[in-house]
C-alpha cells in the first residue's frame, strides 16, 4: 500500500536558484534519515551534486533555446509513503526509482531519497523541471496526482504489495491514512496476487502474468467494482449498452441503403410509370404514396448526422466492454487459484 502526491518546488523568496535547489535536495538526502546516504539513488545526475547539475541544465536551456526561465518552478517533489511493515528500505527505494522513471519517461534527472526515520518508510523524489536535453520544461499535466498514483499502484501490485482504494494522506503527516474499509472481492484479489511465492504460483504464472493481474485489480478498483455481483452486473450492462448502440447504427445503415435504392426507383418511375419492376418494388415495401426526392435527401442527411453522433460512443463503449469482460475473466481465474491450490494439497498423498 502506498500513498503519493506531487507538488512543484518554487524559488524561495530572498534566495538564489542555487540556494533553493541546495536546500531541497539536501533536505531529501538527510543522512540521519537515509542510513548515512545509503538509501539515496539517482538518475542522470550525482546525488551529492544534484542541485548544481539541475542548475547547469537550466543555464544550458537558456543557451540552447534563447528563452529565459519565466516560471519560478525549479523542480518537482513527489512523495511516496508505504504501509508500515510492508516494504524494506531497499525495496522502497527501488520502487521510488521505478516510479520516477516511468512518470518522467526517462526525460528528467532525479534523486530518490528513502527516509526511515518514521514508522512508515517513505520516498522523497525530486526531479529537475528541465529535460535532460535542455530543450524543454516539464509541464505538469492536469490530474498529475492521479497519474502518479496509478503508476505507483501498478508498480506496487507487480511487486506483490497492496494498494488502497481512496488514500487520504495528511499534508502535515503523510504517513497517516484513513483506515481501510472492507472491499470484498478486491481484498481477495490482492491476497491472491500477494501469494506469488505460494507452491502453485509457478504453474499459474505460466498462464497469467503478475502485471496482468495488477491491471485487472486496478481496473476493478477504478470502476468501483468491489464484488463479483457488481462486476457481473456491470459486464452485462456494458454488453447490452454496446449491443444496443450497434443495433441503432445497423438500423440507420439499413435505412440509408433503403433511401438510396428508393431514390433510384422513384427516378425510374418518373421516367416510366408503367415500369412493372418498379411498381412491384413499391408494393413489396408497402409504399402507397411516393415521398419526394427532397424529403428523402433531408431524411438521409439527418440520419448521417445521427450516425456520426452515435459513432462518437462506438469505440469507447466497445473498448470498455472488452476491458470489463477481460477483467471478469481474469478475476475469476485469480480468485480460483487459491481454491485450486487447496485442492491440490488435499489430493497429495500423505508422507
C-alpha positions, 0 to 999 in steps of 0.5 A: 500500500502506498500513498503519493502526491506531487507538488512543484518546488518554487524559488524561495523568496530572498534566495538564489536558484542555487540556494533553493535547489541546495536546500531541497535536495539536501533536505531529501538526502538527510543522512540521519534519515537515509542510513548515512546516504545509503538509501539515496539513488539517482538518475542522470545526475550525482546525488551529492551534486544534484542541485548544481547539475539541475542548475547547469541544465537550466543555464544550458536551456537558456543557451540552447533555446534563447528563452529565459526561465519565466516560471519560478518552478525549479523542480518537482517533489513527489512523495511516496509513503508505504504501509508500515511493515510492508516494504524494506528500505531497499525495496522502497527505494527501488520502487521510488526509482521505478516510479520516477522513471516511468512518470518522467519517461526517462526525460528528467534527472532525479534523486530518490531519497528513502527516509526511515526515520518514521514508522512508515518508510517513505520516498522523497523524489525530486526531479529537475523541471528541465529535460535532460536535453535542455530543450524543454520544461516539464509541464505538469499535466492536469490530474498529475496526482492521479497519474502518479498514483496509478503508476505507483499502484501498478508498480506496487501490485507487480511487486506483490504489495497492496494498494488502497482504494481512496488514500487520504494522506495528511499534508502535515503527516503523510504517513497517516491514512484513513483506515481501510474499509472492507472491499470484498472481492478486491481484498481477495484479489490482492491476497491472491496476487500477494501469494506469488511465492505460494507452491502453485504460483509457478504453474499459474504464472505460466498462464497469467502474468503478475502485471496482468493481474495488477491491471485487472485489480486496478481496473476493478478498483477504478470502476468501483467494482468491489464484488463479483455481483457488481462486476457481473452486473456491470459486464452485462450492462456494458454488453447490452449498452454496446449491443444496443448502440450497434443495433441503432447504427445497423438500423440507420445503415439499413435505412440509408441503403433503403433511401438510396435504392428508393431514390433510384426507383422513384427516378425510374418511375418518373421516367416510366410509370408503367415500369412493372419492376418498379411498381412491384418494388413499391408494393413489396415495401408497402409504399402507397404514396411516393415521398419526394426526392427532397424529403428523402435527401433531408431524411438521409442527411439527418440520419448521417448526422445521427450516425456520426453522433452515435459513432462518437460512443462506438469505440469507447463503449466497445473498448470498455466492454472488452476491458470489463469482460477481460477483467471478469475473466481474469478475476475469476481465474485469480480468485480460483487459484487459491481454491485450486491450490487447496485442492491440490494439497488435499489430493497429495498423498500423505508422507 
